[in-house]
Amino acid sequence: MFMFVGARVWDAVNNPIMGKICDKFKVSKWGRYRLWFLYGSIPLALSAILMFVKWPGFGSEASSFGVYIYATITYIVFGMSYTVIQIPYGSLASVVTLDEKKD
């Protein structure tokens, strides 16, 4: 449990950092956030698959600590990949319109 609590603490630090990176990213011809969706989806899909893969010979009772480490690493990578997609997605609402004044 302590490994997953550490992952949640890292996630609390990682989210504001990703928000700052997204805000500082230069606007391309596809917009500010579309590239994050395109390139962030690949590690998100891979980490989601790796979290649930059972490797042959890995995870016997004698080596359960290795399984805990593997689960923690894949969980952290999944959380970071999810942040790469979710922070720009949440920021889309503020850039939908060019008109900042409400009529």
C-alpha positions as CSV (number, residue, x, y, z in Angstrom):
1,M,0.0,0.0,0.0
2,F,2.8,2.4,0.7
3,M,4.1,2.1,-2.8
4,F,0.7,3.1,-4.2
5,V,0.4,6.0,-1.7
6,G,3.8,7.2,-3.0
7,A,2.4,7.0,-6.5
8,R,-0.5,9.2,-5.5
9,V,1.9,11.7,-4.0
10,W,3.9,11.8,-7.2
11,D,0.7,12.3,-9.1
12,A,-0.1,15.3,-6.9
13,V,3.2,16.8,-7.9
14,N,3.1,15.7,-11.5
15,N,-0.3,17.2,-12.4
16,P,0.7,20.9,-11.8
17,I,4.0,20.3,-13.6
18,M,2.1,19.0,-16.7
19,G,-0.3,21.9,-16.6
20,K,2.6,24.3,-16.7
21,I,4.2,22.4,-19.5
22,C,1.0,22.5,-21.5
23,D,0.5,26.2,-21.0
24,K,4.0,27.0,-22.1
25,F,3.8,24.8,-25.2
26,K,3.8,26.8,-28.4
27,V,0.6,26.7,-30.5
28,S,1.1,24.7,-33.7
29,K,-1.0,24.5,-36.8
30,W,-3.0,21.7,-35.0
31,G,-3.6,23.7,-31.9
32,R,-2.0,23.8,-28.5
33,Y,-3.3,20.5,-27.2
34,R,-3.9,18.1,-30.1
35,L,-0.3,16.9,-30.1
36,W,-0.5,15.9,-26.5
37,F,-3.5,13.6,-27.4
38,L,-1.7,12.1,-30.3
39,Y,1.6,11.4,-28.6
40,G,0.2,10.7,-25.2
41,S,-2.1,8.0,-26.3
42,I,0.7,5.6,-27.2
43,P,2.3,5.4,-23.8
44,L,-1.1,5.3,-22.2
45,A,-2.2,2.3,-24.2
46,L,1.1,0.5,-23.6
47,S,1.1,1.1,-19.9
48,A,-2.6,0.0,-19.6
49,I,-1.7,-3.2,-21.3
50,L,1.5,-3.8,-19.2
51,M,-0.4,-3.2,-15.9
52,F,-2.4,-6.4,-16.6
53,V,0.1,-8.7,-18.3
54,K,1.0,-11.7,-16.4
55,W,4.5,-12.7,-17.4
56,P,5.3,-16.4,-17.3
57,G,7.5,-17.4,-14.3
58,F,7.1,-13.9,-12.8
59,G,5.1,-13.8,-9.6
60,S,5.7,-17.0,-7.7
61,E,5.3,-16.9,-4.0
62,A,9.1,-16.7,-3.5
63,S,9.5,-13.5,-5.6
64,S,6.3,-11.5,-4.7
65,F,8.4,-8.4,-4.0
66,G,9.4,-8.2,-7.7
67,V,5.7,-8.3,-8.6
68,Y,5.0,-5.4,-6.2
69,I,7.8,-3.3,-7.8
70,Y,6.5,-4.2,-11.3
71,A,3.0,-3.2,-10.4
72,T,4.1,0.0,-8.8
73,I,6.2,1.1,-11.8
74,T,3.5,0.3,-14.3
75,Y,0.9,2.1,-12.1
76,I,3.1,5.2,-11.9
77,V,3.8,5.2,-15.7
78,F,0.0,4.7,-16.3
79,G,-0.8,7.7,-14.0
80,M,1.8,9.9,-15.7
81,S,0.5,8.9,-19.2
82,Y,-3.0,9.6,-18.1
83,T,-1.9,13.0,-16.9
84,V,-0.4,13.8,-20.3
85,I,-3.8,13.3,-21.9
86,Q,-6.1,14.5,-19.1
87,I,-4.6,17.9,-18.3
88,P,-4.7,19.1,-21.9
89,Y,-8.2,17.7,-22.3
90,G,-9.4,19.6,-19.2
91,S,-7.8,22.7,-20.6
92,L,-9.8,22.6,-23.8
93,A,-12.8,24.3,-22.3
94,S,-10.9,27.5,-21.8
95,V,-9.7,27.7,-25.4
96,V,-12.9,26.8,-27.2
97,T,-13.6,30.4,-28.3
98,L,-11.4,33.3,-29.2
99,D,-13.9,35.8,-27.7
100,E,-13.1,36.2,-24.0
101,K,-16.0,38.5,-23.3
102,K,-19.4,37.1,-22.8
103,D,-22.2,38.9,-24.6
